């Protein structure tokens, strides 16, 4: 068992995660510019953003299984180099079919990183530091999107879309070089060779297991709510505070995860923290139902959701001691996270279109309570074994 934690390596793996999140977000923050670059694309441009998520839905579990069998270091490094290569290809602004193909390949790269990196973080951390390190990992999406907004968009304003894509390629290559050296001596157990039959059996095994599947099934309800609330909520905020509140929500979520969430993990299990986060989020949504657009309620929601964010990743090694099982759990989280991101916004938008503002707190409250109940139900199943 690891007795010391290499914090430099933890930060480097987290940095690789920021690059993976940027694979998802780099086209999101410049989406309004794409029609000028591809004027004949029409509605097909939506796939430039969504294809990464669709790849995650289809291959999330497979990525977890393959990464475990390839070994974590070579899988991570190959994914970083592939990500760098795809960004360079995209910087040439190829024809739309080739751009979409590059995005699909980038989706596979993204999956390999988000499976391998947290598994490696759990492996290199002393048990007493694992909760904090994986809570830090859980911030990678929010931090990356904030950096893209603060640094990436101004770069595009000054130098154009290709400049952002080249910068991302350089970023991925730098982390591939650095981690290629730092991870050279790392030894993590490798399972038997992969086969299609084994992949199919493992798919069933993962979702039948109350330990391997638990973080992912809870993560489905978190991701269903997070992006959809950020998308649907702004029109219901006062114009004078809208930008400030929406900009603060991801930051408050990260801050709550890294402070209150880490403190709670010292005396509570990660699953218990997640359940508290889901329950608290449901209660805050009732507050927002009663006080539409209240800024304090919005920031309180960000804080309670931050508890879910970090503790969900910390739950993976708490529930699964073996690295192959952790890789399976992280693959399932990637799959369920992409499914939640894909379904959440259209469902929530349809709810608001049908029921007005009340549709947002109603559907979000139900989703948060479902997340808590799923975790409680799986906890009961684990006790039965």
DOTISE-652141 format. One record per residue: x, z negated, y of N, C-alpha, C in turn; residue in one letter. Coordinates in steps of 0.2 Angstrom, whole numbers, padded with zeros to 4 digits, always signed. Last residue first. Example, Ala and Ser with C-alpha at 12.3 -4.5 7.8 and 13.67 -1.06 7.14 Angstrom:
<atoms>
+0064-0035-0011+0068-0036-0005+0064-0039+0000s;+0066-0039-0028+0062-0039-0022+0066-0039-0016a;
</atoms>
This chain:
<atoms>
-0121-0004-0042-0116-0002-0046-0111-0007-0049x;-0129-0010-0032-0132-0009-0039-0127-0007-0044x;-0122-0009-0020-0123-0015-0023-0125-0015-0031x;-0125+0005-0018-0118+0003-0019-0118-0004-0023x;-0138+0004-0015-0136+0008-0021-0129+0006-0023x;-0137-0003-0002-0141-0006-0008-0139-0002-0015x;-0131+0007+0005-0128+0001+0004-0131-0003-0002x;-0141+0017+0005-0134+0018+0002-0131+0012+0000x;-0150+0010+0014-0152+0012+0007-0146+0014+0003x;-0142+0009+0026-0144+0003+0022-0146+0005+0015x;-0140+0023+0029-0134+0019+0027-0137+0012+0024x;-0154+0027+0031-0150+0030+0026-0144+0026+0024x;-0157+0019+0042-0160+0017+0035-0156+0021+0029x;-0149+0024+0052-0148+0017+0050-0151+0016+0043x;-0154+0037+0052-0147+0036+0051-0146+0029+0049x;-0168+0034+0056-0166+0037+0049-0159+0036+0047x;-0166+0030+0069-0168+0025+0064-0167+0028+0057x;-0162+0042+0075-0157+0036+0075-0159+0031+0069x;-0173+0050+0073-0167+0052+0070-0162+0046+0069x;-0183+0043+0080-0184+0044+0073-0177+0045+0070x;-0177+0044+0093-0178+0037+0090-0179+0038+0083x;-0177+0058+0095-0171+0054+0095-0172+0048+0091x;-0191+0060+0096-0187+0063+0090-0180+0060+0089x;-0194+0052+0107-0198+0051+0101-0194+0054+0095x;-0186+0056+0118-0185+0049+0115-0189+0049+0108x;-0191+0070+0118-0184+0068+0117-0183+0061+0115x;-0205+0070+0120-0202+0073+0114-0195+0071+0113x;-0208+0066+0133-0208+0061+0127-0206+0064+0121x;-0207+0078+0141-0201+0073+0140-0202+0068+0134x;-0217+0088+0130-0214+0086+0136-0208+0081+0136x;-0220+0093+0118-0223+0086+0120-0221+0084+0127x;-0214+0106+0117-0221+0104+0114-0224+0098+0117x;-0202+0106+0123-0207+0111+0125-0214+0109+0122x;-0196+0095+0116-0198+0094+0123-0203+0100+0125x;-0195+0101+0103-0199+0095+0104-0201+0094+0111x;-0187+0111+0106-0194+0113+0104-0198+0107+0104x;-0175+0104+0108-0178+0108+0114-0185+0110+0112x;-0173+0098+0096-0175+0094+0102-0178+0098+0107x;-0171+0110+0088-0176+0105+0086-0178+0101+0092x;-0159+0115+0095-0165+0119+0094-0171+0115+0093x;-0150+0104+0093-0152+0106+0100-0159+0110+0099x;-0148+0101+0079-0151+0096+0084-0154+0099+0090x;-0143+0111+0070-0150+0110+0070-0153+0106+0076x;-0129+0111+0073-0133+0117+0073-0140+0116+0074x;-0125+0097+0072-0124+0101+0078-0129+0107+0079x;-0129+0095+0058-0132+0092+0064-0131+0095+0070x;-0120+0104+0052-0127+0105+0051-0131+0101+0057x;-0108+0099+0056-0109+0105+0059-0117+0107+0058x;-0109+0086+0049-0108+0087+0057-0110+0093+0059x;-0109+0090+0036-0115+0087+0039-0115+0087+0047x;-0096+0095+0035-0102+0099+0033-0108+0097+0037x;-0088+0085+0039-0087+0091+0042-0094+0095+0041x;-0092+0075+0029-0093+0074+0036-0093+0080+0040x;-0087+0082+0018-0094+0081+0018-0096+0079+0026x;-0073+0080+0021-0076+0087+0020-0084+0087+0021x;-0072+0067+0020-0071+0070+0027-0074+0077+0026x;-0075+0065+0006-0079+0062+0011-0078+0065+0018x;-0064+0072+0001-0071+0074-0001-0075+0071+0005x;-0053+0064+0006-0054+0071+0008-0061+0073+0007x;-0056+0052-0001-0057+0052+0007-0057+0059+0009x;-0054+0056-0014-0061+0054-0012-0062+0054-0004x;-0040+0058-0013-0044+0063-0014-0052+0062-0013x;-0035+0044-0009-0035+0050-0004-0040+0056-0006x;-0046+0030-0014-0041+0036-0016-0041+0041-0011x;-0056+0022-0008-0048+0020-0008-0044+0026-0009x;-0069+0022+0001-0066+0026-0003-0058+0025-0003x;-0074+0014+0011-0078+0015+0005-0075+0019+0000x;-0064+0014+0020-0066+0007+0018-0071+0008+0012x;-0061+0027+0023-0057+0024+0019-0059+0017+0016x;-0074+0029+0030-0072+0034+0025-0067+0030+0020x;-0077+0021+0041-0080+0020+0035-0077+0023+0029x;-0070+0027+0052-0067+0021+0049-0070+0019+0042x;-0080+0036+0055-0073+0038+0052-0070+0032+0049x;-0090+0028+0060-0091+0032+0054-0085+0035+0051x;-0084+0021+0071-0085+0017+0064-0087+0022+0058x;-0085+0030+0081-0078+0028+0078-0079+0025+0072x;-0099+0033+0082-0094+0038+0082-0087+0036+0079x;-0106+0022+0083-0107+0026+0078-0101+0030+0077x;-0102+0017+0096-0101+0013+0090-0101+0017+0084x;-0107+0027+0104-0099+0026+0103-0098+0022+0097x;-0120+0024+0105-0118+0030+0101-0110+0030+0100x;-0119+0014+0114-0122+0012+0107-0120+0018+0103x;-0114+0021+0126-0111+0015+0123-0113+0014+0115x;-0125+0030+0128-0118+0032+0127-0114+0027+0123x;-0135+0021+0131-0135+0025+0125-0128+0028+0123x;-0130+0016+0143-0131+0012+0138-0131+0015+0131x;-0131+0028+0151-0124+0025+0150-0125+0020+0144x;-0145+0029+0151-0141+0034+0149-0134+0032+0147x;-0149+0017+0158-0151+0018+0151-0147+0023+0148x;-0143+0019+0170-0141+0014+0166-0143+0014+0159x;-0151+0030+0175-0144+0031+0173-0141+0026+0169x;-0167+0035+0168-0163+0030+0171-0156+0030+0169x;-0174+0046+0163-0169+0047+0167-0165+0042+0170x;-0189+0036+0161-0186+0043+0160-0180+0044+0165x;-0192+0023+0154-0189+0024+0161-0186+0031+0161x;-0198+0023+0142-0202+0019+0147-0199+0021+0154x;-0188+0031+0135-0195+0033+0135-0199+0030+0141x;-0177+0023+0137-0177+0029+0141-0185+0032+0141x;-0181+0012+0129-0180+0011+0136-0180+0017+0140x;-0180+0020+0117-0187+0017+0119-0186+0015+0126x;-0167+0022+0117-0171+0028+0118-0178+0025+0119x;-0162+0009+0114-0161+0012+0121-0165+0018+0122x;-0166+0008+0101-0169+0004+0106-0168+0006+0113x;-0158+0018+0095-0165+0018+0095-0168+0014+0100x;-0145+0012+0098-0147+0018+0101-0154+0020+0100x;-0146+0000+0090-0145+0000+0097-0147+0006+0100x;-0146+0007+0077-0152+0003+0079-0152+0002+0087x;-0133+0013+0077-0140+0017+0076-0146+0013+0079x;-0125+0002+0079-0125+0008+0083-0131+0012+0083x;-0128-0005+0067-0129-0008+0074-0129-0003+0079x;-0123+0004+0058-0130+0002+0058-0132-0001+0065x;-0109+0004+0061-0113+0010+0062-0121+0009+0062x;-0106-0009+0058-0105-0007+0065-0109+0000+0066x;-0108-0008+0044-0112-0013+0048-0112-0011+0055x;-0098+0001+0040-0105+0003+0039-0110-0001+0044x;-0087-0007+0043-0088-0001+0047-0095+0002+0046x;-0090-0024+0043-0088-0018+0040-0090-0012+0044x;-0083-0036+0055-0089-0032+0052-0086-0026+0048x;-0072-0040+0062-0076-0045+0058-0082-0042+0054x;-0066-0029+0067-0062-0035+0065-0065-0040+0061x;-0075-0021+0072-0072-0019+0065-0068-0025+0063x;-0077-0026+0085-0082-0027+0079-0080-0026+0073x;-0066-0020+0091-0067-0027+0091-0072-0029+0085x;-0069-0006+0091-0063-0009+0087-0064-0016+0086x;-0081-0006+0099-0081-0004+0092-0075-0007+0088x;-0077-0011+0111-0081-0015+0107-0082-0013+0100x;-0066+0000+0112-0065-0007+0114-0070-0011+0110x;-0068+0013+0107-0061+0010+0107-0061+0003+0109x;-0082+0015+0110-0079+0015+0103-0072+0012+0102x;-0083+0014+0123-0086+0009+0119-0083+0009+0112x;-0075+0025+0127-0073+0018+0129-0076+0013+0125x;-0083+0035+0122-0076+0034+0119-0074+0027+0121x;-0095+0033+0130-0095+0033+0122-0088+0032+0119x;-0090+0035+0142-0092+0029+0141-0093+0028+0133x;-0087+0049+0141-0081+0044+0143-0083+0037+0141x;-0099+0055+0139-0094+0056+0134-0088+0051+0135x;-0106+0051+0152-0108+0049+0145-0103+0050+0140x;-0100+0056+0164-0098+0049+0161-0100+0048+0154x;-0106+0068+0166-0099+0068+0165-0097+0061+0162x;-0119+0064+0167-0118+0068+0162-0110+0068+0160x;-0118+0056+0179-0120+0053+0173-0118+0057+0167x;-0114+0066+0189-0110+0060+0187-0112+0057+0181x;-0124+0075+0188-0117+0077+0187-0113+0071+0185x;-0135+0068+0193-0135+0071+0186-0128+0073+0184x;-0138+0061+0204-0134+0058+0200-0133+0062+0193x;-0146+0070+0211-0141+0067+0215-0136+0063+0210x;-0157+0074+0203-0151+0079+0205-0145+0075+0208x;-0161+0063+0190-0161+0065+0197-0155+0069+0199x;-0164+0070+0174-0161+0066+0178-0161+0068+0186x;-0170+0080+0166-0174+0074+0168-0171+0069+0172x;-0160+0090+0164-0166+0091+0169-0170+0085+0170x;-0151+0083+0154-0150+0084+0161-0156+0085+0166x;-0156+0082+0140-0157+0077+0145-0156+0079+0152x;-0152+0093+0132-0159+0093+0134-0160+0088+0140x;-0138+0091+0129-0141+0098+0131-0148+0097+0135x;-0136+0078+0125-0132+0081+0131-0135+0087+0134x;-0145+0079+0114-0147+0074+0120-0143+0077+0126x;-0138+0087+0106-0144+0089+0108-0147+0085+0114x;-0126+0081+0103-0125+0087+0107-0132+0089+0110x;-0132+0069+0097-0127+0068+0102-0127+0075+0106x;-0141+0071+0086-0143+0068+0092-0138+0069+0098x;-0134+0077+0075-0141+0079+0077-0143+0077+0084x;-0124+0068+0074-0122+0074+0077-0129+0078+0079x;-0131+0057+0068-0127+0056+0074-0126+0063+0078x;-0136+0062+0056-0141+0060+0061-0137+0059+0068x;-0123+0065+0050-0128+0071+0051-0133+0069+0056x;-0117+0053+0048-0115+0057+0053-0120+0063+0055x;-0124+0048+0037-0125+0045+0043-0123+0050+0049x;-0119+0057+0028-0126+0057+0028-0128+0053+0035x;-0105+0054+0029-0107+0061+0030-0115+0060+0032x;-0103+0041+0024-0101+0042+0031-0104+0049+0033x;-0109+0043+0010-0112+0038+0015-0110+0040+0022x;-0103+0050+0000-0108+0053+0004-0110+0049+0010x;-0095+0041-0007-0092+0047-0004-0096+0050+0001x;-0104+0031-0010-0098+0029-0007-0096+0035-0003x;-0115+0035-0018-0116+0032-0012-0110+0030-0008x;-0114+0052-0025-0110+0045-0024-0112+0042-0017x;-0120+0064-0024-0123+0059-0029-0120+0052-0028x;-0112+0071-0016-0118+0069-0013-0122+0064-0018x;-0101+0072-0025-0100+0069-0018-0107+0067-0016x;-0106+0079-0037-0103+0072-0037-0103+0068-0030x;-0109+0091-0032-0114+0087-0035-0112+0080-0035x;-0096+0096-0029-0101+0096-0024-0107+0091-0026x;-0090+0095-0041-0088+0090-0036-0093+0090-0030x;-0095+0106-0048-0096+0099-0050-0095+0094-0045x;-0090+0116-0040-0097+0115-0040-0099+0108-0043x;-0076+0114-0042-0079+0114-0035-0087+0112-0035x;-0075+0117-0055-0074+0110-0053-0077+0109-0046x;-0078+0130-0056-0083+0126-0059-0082+0118-0057x;-0067+0135-0048-0074+0136-0046-0079+0131-0049x;-0054+0124-0047-0057+0129-0051-0064+0129-0048x;-0037+0117-0043-0044+0118-0042-0047+0124-0046x;-0027+0105-0053-0028+0112-0049-0036+0113-0048x;-0029+0087-0049-0028+0093-0053-0029+0100-0050x;-0023+0080-0034-0027+0080-0039-0026+0086-0044x;-0009+0071-0027-0013+0077-0028-0017+0078-0034x;-0005+0058-0016-0007+0060-0023-0011+0066-0022x;+0007+0060-0004+0000+0059-0006-0002+0062-0012x;+0021+0057+0005+0019+0058-0002+0012+0056-0003x;+0031+0063+0017+0025+0060+0016+0023+0062+0009x;+0042+0070+0022+0043+0065+0017+0037+0062+0015x;+0036+0078+0032+0040+0081+0027+0041+0076+0021x;+0030+0075+0044+0026+0074+0038+0030+0076+0031x;+0039+0079+0054+0037+0072+0053+0034+0071+0047x;+0040+0093+0053+0046+0089+0052+0044+0082+0050x;+0027+0097+0055+0030+0100+0049+0037+0096+0048x;+0023+0092+0067+0021+0089+0061+0024+0091+0055x;+0030+0101+0075+0032+0094+0076+0030+0090+0069x;+0024+0113+0072+0032+0112+0072+0033+0105+0071x;+0011+0111+0075+0013+0113+0068+0020+0112+0067x;+0011+0108+0088+0010+0103+0084+0011+0104+0077x;+0015+0121+0093+0019+0115+0095+0018+0109+0090x;+0004+0128+0089+0011+0130+0086+0015+0124+0087x;-0006+0123+0097-0007+0123+0090+0000+0124+0087x;-0001+0127+0110-0003+0120+0108-0003+0119+0101x;-0001+0141+0109+0005+0137+0110+0004+0130+0108x;-0015+0143+0108-0011+0145+0103-0004+0141+0103x;-0019+0138+0121-0022+0134+0115-0017+0136+0109x;-0013+0147+0129-0012+0140+0130-0014+0136+0123x;-0021+0158+0125-0013+0158+0124-0011+0151+0124x;-0033+0155+0130-0032+0156+0123-0025+0156+0121x;-0031+0154+0144-0033+0148+0140-0032+0149+0133x;-0028+0167+0147-0023+0162+0148-0025+0155+0144x;-0039+0175+0144-0033+0175+0140-0028+0169+0141x;-0047+0171+0156-0049+0169+0149-0043+0169+0144x;-0038+0168+0171-0042+0172+0167-0043+0169+0160x;-0031+0160+0180-0027+0165+0177-0031+0169+0172x;-0040+0152+0187-0033+0154+0191-0031+0160+0187x;-0050+0149+0179-0051+0151+0186-0045+0154+0189x;-0043+0145+0168-0047+0151+0167-0048+0154+0174x;-0039+0132+0173-0034+0137+0171-0037+0144+0170x;-0051+0126+0175-0047+0128+0181-0042+0133+0179x;-0054+0125+0161-0058+0129+0166-0055+0130+0172x;-0044+0116+0156-0045+0123+0153-0049+0127+0158x;-0045+0104+0163-0039+0108+0163-0040+0115+0161x;-0058+0098+0162-0054+0096+0167-0048+0101+0168x;-0064+0104+0150-0067+0104+0157-0063+0103+0163x;-0054+0101+0141-0056+0108+0142-0059+0109+0149x;-0055+0087+0142-0049+0090+0144-0050+0098+0145x;-0068+0085+0136-0066+0083+0143-0060+0086+0146x;-0066+0090+0123-0071+0094+0128-0069+0091+0135x;-0056+0081+0119-0055+0088+0119-0059+0092+0124x;-0064+0069+0119-0058+0070+0123-0056+0077+0124x;-0074+0072+0109-0076+0070+0116-0070+0071+0121x;-0066+0074+0098-0071+0079+0100-0072+0078+0108x;-0059+0062+0095-0055+0069+0096-0060+0074+0099x;-0063+0050+0092-0064+0052+0099-0061+0059+0100x;-0059+0047+0079-0066+0048+0081-0068+0051+0088x;-0046+0042+0080-0047+0049+0078-0055+0051+0080x;-0049+0029+0085-0046+0034+0089-0047+0041+0087x;-0054+0025+0072-0059+0025+0078-0056+0029+0084x;-0043+0026+0065-0048+0030+0063-0054+0030+0069x;-0036+0015+0071-0033+0022+0071-0038+0027+0069x;-0044+0004+0069-0042+0006+0076-0040+0013+0076x;-0044+0003+0055-0050+0004+0059-0049+0007+0066x;-0030+0002+0051-0034+0008+0049-0040+0009+0053x;-0023-0009+0053-0023-0005+0059-0028+0001+0057x;-0023-0016+0041-0025-0020+0047-0026-0015+0053x;-0017-0007+0032-0024-0009+0032-0027-0012+0038x;-0006+0004+0040-0007-0002+0037-0014-0004+0037x;-0007+0022+0038-0009+0016+0042-0009+0010+0038x;-0006+0033+0031+0000+0031+0034-0001+0024+0038x;-0019+0036+0026-0014+0035+0022-0008+0032+0025x;-0027+0039+0038-0029+0033+0033-0023+0031+0029x;-0021+0050+0042-0020+0044+0046-0022+0038+0042x;-0024+0059+0031-0017+0057+0032-0016+0051+0036x;-0038+0060+0034-0035+0057+0027-0028+0055+0028x;-0038+0066+0046-0040+0059+0046-0038+0056+0039x;-0031+0079+0043-0029+0074+0047-0031+0067+0047x;-0039+0086+0033-0033+0083+0031-0030+0078+0036x;-0052+0089+0039-0052+0085+0033-0045+0082+0032x;-0049+0095+0051-0053+0089+0052-0054+0085+0045x;-0041+0106+0046-0038+0101+0050-0042+0094+0050x;-0050+0113+0039-0044+0110+0035-0041+0105+0039x;-0059+0117+0049-0061+0113+0043-0055+0109+0040x;-0051+0126+0057-0054+0119+0059-0056+0115+0054x;-0049+0136+0048-0043+0132+0050-0046+0125+0053x;-0062+0141+0047-0059+0138+0041-0053+0134+0043x;-0064+0145+0060-0068+0140+0057-0065+0137+0051x;-0055+0155+0060-0053+0149+0064-0058+0143+0062x;-0062+0165+0053-0056+0162+0050-0054+0156+0054x;-0072+0166+0063-0074+0164+0056-0068+0161+0053x;-0065+0171+0074-0068+0165+0074-0070+0162+0067x;-0061+0184+0069-0056+0179+0070-0059+0172+0071x;-0074+0190+0068-0070+0188+0062-0064+0183+0063x;-0077+0190+0081-0081+0186+0077-0077+0185+0070x;-0067+0199+0085-0067+0193+0088-0071+0188+0084x;-0071+0211+0078-0065+0208+0077-0064+0200+0079x;-0084+0213+0084-0083+0212+0077-0077+0208+0075x;-0079+0215+0098-0083+0209+0096-0083+0208+0089x;-0062+0219+0101-0069+0221+0100-0073+0216+0097x;-0051+0207+0108-0053+0212+0104-0060+0214+0104x;-0043+0199+0118-0050+0201+0119-0052+0207+0115x;-0031+0194+0116-0031+0201+0117-0038+0204+0118x;-0034+0181+0112-0032+0182+0119-0031+0189+0121x;-0037+0182+0099-0042+0182+0103-0040+0183+0111x;-0024+0182+0094-0028+0188+0093-0033+0188+0098x;-0020+0168+0098-0017+0174+0100-0020+0181+0100x;-0030+0161+0090-0030+0161+0097-0026+0167+0100x;-0025+0164+0077-0031+0167+0079-0032+0166+0087x;-0012+0158+0077-0013+0165+0076-0019+0168+0079x;-0016+0144+0078-0012+0147+0083-0013+0155+0083x;-0023+0143+0066-0027+0142+0072-0023+0145+0078x;-0013+0145+0057-0018+0150+0057-0022+0149+0064x;-0005+0133+0060-0002+0140+0061-0008+0145+0062x;-0015+0124+0056-0012+0124+0063-0009+0131+0065x;-0016+0127+0042-0022+0127+0047-0020+0128+0054x;-0003+0124+0037-0006+0131+0037-0012+0132+0042x;-0003+0110+0040+0002+0115+0043-0001+0122+0043x;-0013+0106+0031-0014+0105+0038-0009+0109+0042x;-0008+0110+0019-0015+0112+0021-0015+0111+0029x;+0004+0103+0018+0004+0111+0018-0003+0113+0021x;-0001+0089+0018+0003+0092+0023+0003+0100+0023x;-0011+0088+0007-0013+0088+0014-0008+0091+0019x;-0014+0100-0006-0010+0094-0003-0011+0094+0004x;-0023+0107-0013-0017+0110-0010-0012+0105-0008x;-0033+0097-0015-0029+0100-0021-0023+0104-0019x;-0038+0093-0003-0035+0088-0008-0031+0091-0013x;-0042+0106+0001-0037+0103+0005-0034+0097+0000x;-0053+0108-0008-0047+0113-0008-0041+0109-0004x;-0062+0098-0004-0059+0099-0011-0053+0103-0011x;-0065+0101+0009-0062+0094+0007-0059+0095+0000x;-0069+0114+0008-0063+0113+0012-0060+0106+0010x;-0081+0112+0002-0076+0116-0002-0069+0115+0002x;-0088+0105+0012-0087+0102+0005-0081+0106+0002x;-0089+0116+0021-0087+0109+0023-0084+0106+0017x;-0094+0129+0021-0088+0127+0017-0085+0121+0018x;-0107+0130+0028-0106+0133+0022-0100+0131+0018x;-0104+0122+0040-0110+0121+0035-0109+0124+0028x;-0093+0129+0045-0093+0122+0043-0098+0120+0038x;-0098+0141+0048-0093+0141+0043-0092+0134+0040x;-0106+0137+0058-0109+0140+0052-0104+0140+0047x;-0097+0133+0068-0101+0128+0065-0104+0131+0059x;-0091+0146+0071-0087+0140+0068-0091+0135+0065x;-0102+0153+0076-0099+0155+0069-0095+0149+0066x;-0106+0149+0089-0109+0146+0083-0106+0147+0076x;-0098+0157+0098-0098+0149+0098-0100+0147+0092x;-0101+0170+0094-0094+0168+0096-0093+0160+0096x;-0115+0170+0094-0111+0169+0087-0104+0168+0089x;-0119+0173+0106-0120+0167+0104-0116+0165+0098x;-0117+0187+0107-0112+0183+0110-0113+0175+0108x;-0129+0193+0103-0124+0192+0098-0118+0188+0101x;-0137+0196+0114-0138+0190+0111-0132+0188+0106x;-0125+0207+0121-0131+0204+0121-0132+0197+0118x;-0114+0216+0122-0115+0212+0116-0122+0208+0116x;-0110+0223+0132-0115+0226+0128-0117+0222+0122x;-0100+0216+0139-0106+0218+0142-0112+0220+0138x;-0089+0206+0137-0092+0210+0132-0099+0212+0134x;-0085+0200+0149-0080+0203+0145-0083+0208+0139x;-0097+0196+0155-0093+0201+0159-0087+0204+0154x;-0101+0187+0145-0105+0193+0146-0101+0198+0150x;-0092+0176+0146-0091+0181+0140-0095+0187+0142x;-0094+0166+0155-0089+0172+0157-0089+0178+0152x;-0101+0156+0149-0104+0160+0155-0100+0166+0157x;-0092+0151+0140-0097+0155+0138-0100+0159+0143x;-0081+0142+0142-0081+0149+0145-0086+0153+0144x;-0084+0131+0134-0083+0130+0141-0083+0137+0145x;-0085+0137+0121-0091+0134+0124-0090+0133+0132x;-0073+0141+0118-0077+0147+0120-0084+0144+0123x;-0067+0129+0115-0064+0133+0120-0069+0139+0123x;-0073+0121+0105-0075+0120+0112-0072+0126+0117x;-0067+0123+0093-0074+0123+0094-0076+0124+0101x;-0054+0122+0096-0056+0128+0093-0064+0129+0093x;-0054+0109+0101-0053+0114+0106-0055+0121+0102x;-0053+0102+0089-0060+0102+0093-0060+0107+0098x;-0040+0105+0085-0046+0108+0081-0052+0107+0085x;-0033+0099+0096-0033+0106+0095-0038+0109+0091x;-0036+0086+0092-0039+0088+0099-0038+0096+0099x;-0030+0085+0080-0037+0085+0080-0040+0087+0087x;-0017+0084+0084-0019+0090+0081-0026+0091+0080x;-0018+0072+0090-0017+0078+0094-0018+0084+0091x;-0019+0064+0079-0024+0064+0083-0024+0070+0088x;-0006+0066+0074-0011+0069+0070-0018+0069+0074x;+0001+0060+0084+0002+0067+0083-0003+0070+0079x;-0003+0047+0083-0005+0050+0089-0004+0058+0088x;+0002+0044+0070-0005+0044+0071-0007+0048+0077x;+0016+0045+0073+0013+0050+0069+0005+0050+0069x;+0017+0034+0082+0019+0041+0084+0016+0046+0080x;+0014+0024+0073+0009+0025+0078+0011+0032+0081x;+0015+0020+0057+0019+0025+0062+0014+0027+0067x;+0013+0004+0051+0010+0010+0054+0014+0014+0059x;+0017-0004+0036+0018-0003+0043+0015+0004+0045x;+0012-0004+0023+0013-0011+0027+0014-0010+0034x;+0003+0004+0011+0007+0005+0017+0006-0002+0021x;+0004+0000-0006+0000+0000+0000+0004+0000+0006x;
</atoms>
